[in-house]
Amino acid sequence: MYRETAEAPAVVRRQRERNAPAIRELGERLRALGPRAVVTLARGSSDHAATFARYAIEQRMRVLTSSLSPSIASLYDSTPDLGGMAVLAISQSGQSPDLLAAAEQARANGALLIAMVNEEESPLAELADVAIPLAAGPEQSVAASKTFIASLAAILDLLAAWGGDASIDLSLSILPEKLEQAWELDWSEATEALAAATNMYVVGRGPGLAIAQEAALKLKETCGLHAEGISGAELRHGPMALLRPGFPVLLFAQSDKSLESMTELARDLSGRGASVASAGIPGAPGTQLPVIAADPLIAPILQIASFYRFANALSLARGLDPDRPPHLAKVTETR
């Protein structure tokens, strides 16, 4: 996990160079199609990348984006009418039976099927109308890291091409350099508070929610820590009742319109006795984790890179092996 996450800057450079012609062509195709909606299709870390896509597409393209449950096709043999829509399937392996069943039915029901997949010879890549390789190379650790970062970069690359957004393209051009900087950041100050923790919240809003979800999953997988990834807005609708003195909360934020509410939440949580650590919230109480300043759509990618290094170290501090979580396999074949 440590070594593979460190490869992320090189992965993004390679991916953008290799995929540039295909991304441009897909951007033109989406402009011509003018999809009435985008439907995402994914599980696990890839589904967190899909959450990121939803916020980015709805915010920048103003196109409704929603998630399709693979089990609607694989278990219930039903798929809604997807005519005039684009389906974005994201997968590391491109092999999970339920994902393939849903992708096949989506295409049969009129969707433009776009696959972002790391295994270029996979069934999903072969099924897609357009396949965008993640180009992350082999990933041996069960806990995905560089493929998640590669997925986010590919999503933004597609968004820049579709919308002709020069600002995203410029931010992506310097993303590898910023990922190298983010990888060097020291988040060890949060280790002591979480070394013996059993339960916690990981919180974000907007594109930062995807990062909170992904961080929570990695804390479960690599650290044996029951972490719940949750929206900063949803936290106030019931889950706040679980807070006790010392209850650990990790917050992720970016400099967009959600920052004010996340800052207020950090202060509220601290005032209720929670042990607060945060990334991207200047002046927040508790432990402020260092971040690299960036565009609000780039900042979450940098934060998860820093987090992965921290999670690897926390796993070791808890006496675990981050590369071999119990009961898990690299390819999960759900049906």
C-alpha positions, 0 to 999 in steps of 0.5 A: 500500500505504501509503495503503490500510493507513492506511485500515484504521481507517475500514474496520473502523468502516464494516464493523461498522456496516454488517454488524451486522444480518447478523452478528447473524442469522448468529450466531443461525443458527450457534447453531441449527445447532451445526456439528460442524466449520468448514471454511475455504476461501481462498488467499494472504492470505485463507488466513492470515486463515483460519488466524487463524479456526481458532485463534480458533474452536477456542479460543473456540467449541471447534469443530474447524476445518480447511482445505479445499484448493480443488484437491480440487474444481477438480482432483480433482472430489471434496469430502468430506461436509460435512453439518452443517458451516459452510464459511467462504470468504474472498476479496478478489475472490471470482472465483478459479475453484478457490475457486468450484468448491470453494465450489459443491461444498461447498454441494452437499455439505450445508455452510452456505456463508459468504463473507467477500468484498470484491467484493460483486457477485462470483460467490462472494458470489452463491453463498453462503448468507450473504455478509458484505462486508469493506467495504474499498473498492477495493484497488489495491496487489497486496499486500493489506493493508486487506482482510486486516485487514478479514477478521480484524475480520469473523472476530472480529465473527462469533465475538462474535455466535456465542458471545455474547462481550461481551469480543470485542465490546468489544475490537472497538469500540475496534479502530479507535482502536487501529489508528490508534495501531498505524499510527503506531508506528516499526519502522524499527530493524529496517530495517538488519538486513533491508535486505540480507537474502536469507533469514529466518524469521517466527515466531508461535504461536496466532493470531500464526502467521497474522500470521507467515504474512502478514508472510512473504508480504508480505516476499516480495511487496514486498521480494524477501526469501525469508521463511518463516512458521512456527510457533514449535513447528515451528521446533524440528522441523528448520528450526532447523538452518538458523540461522547467525550473523546469520540474521534472525528476526522473532517475533510474540507475544501475551499468551496461553499461548504467550507463555512459549514464544515468550520462551524461543524468542527467547532460544534463537535469540539464543543461537545467533547469530540476529539477533532482532527481536520484537513483543509479547515483553517483555524479549526479546533483540535488537530489540524493536519497539513494540506496542499492548497489547490482548486476545490476539485483537486484538494480532495485528491491531495488529501486522500494521498496524504491520508493513505500514507497515514492509514498505512502507518496507523495500521502498523501502529495498531499491530496490523498488516495494511496489505493483507486485511482479514477476510478480503480478496483483491477482486470481489465477485459480488452477484 
